[in-house]
Amino acid sequence: MSILPMLNYSAIVRVLLKAGFFVVRQKGSHVFLRHFKDHNRFATVPRHTRDISRKDLASILRQSKIPVQEFLRLLGKK
């Protein structure tokens, strides 16, 4: 069982904003975020009405270089 929860788009973006990211642009149904200090850290989050899968969330965390434990702490789960 994965420790990553199923989340919707707005919860993921809210955590990324807490982690120091800002919205660069939106193209279609995807939102592009970049980190304030390290511009090599970025994330692309799909803006869908359904929950984002655990696999896609893991990919977003890999792109943004945020450890899972840090993400869960910012989310308020641990």
Rosetta blueprint (number, residue, H / E / L):
1 M L
2 S L
3 I L
4 L L
5 P L
6 M L
7 L E
8 N L
9 Y H
10 S H
11 A H
12 I H
13 V H
14 R H
15 V H
16 L H
17 L H
18 K H
19 A L
20 G L
21 F E
22 F E
23 V E
24 V E
25 R E
26 Q E
27 K E
28 G L
29 S L
30 H E
31 V E
32 F E
33 L E
34 R E
35 H E
36 F L
37 K L
38 D L
39 H L
40 N L
41 R L
42 F E
43 A E
44 T E
45 V E
46 P E
47 R L
48 H L
49 T L
50 R L
51 D L
52 I E
53 S L
54 R H
55 K H
56 D H
57 L H
58 A H
59 S H
60 I H
61 L H
62 R H
63 Q H
64 S H
65 K L
66 I L
67 P L
68 V H
69 Q H
70 E H
71 F H
72 L H
73 R H
74 L H
75 L H
76 G L
77 K L
78 K L
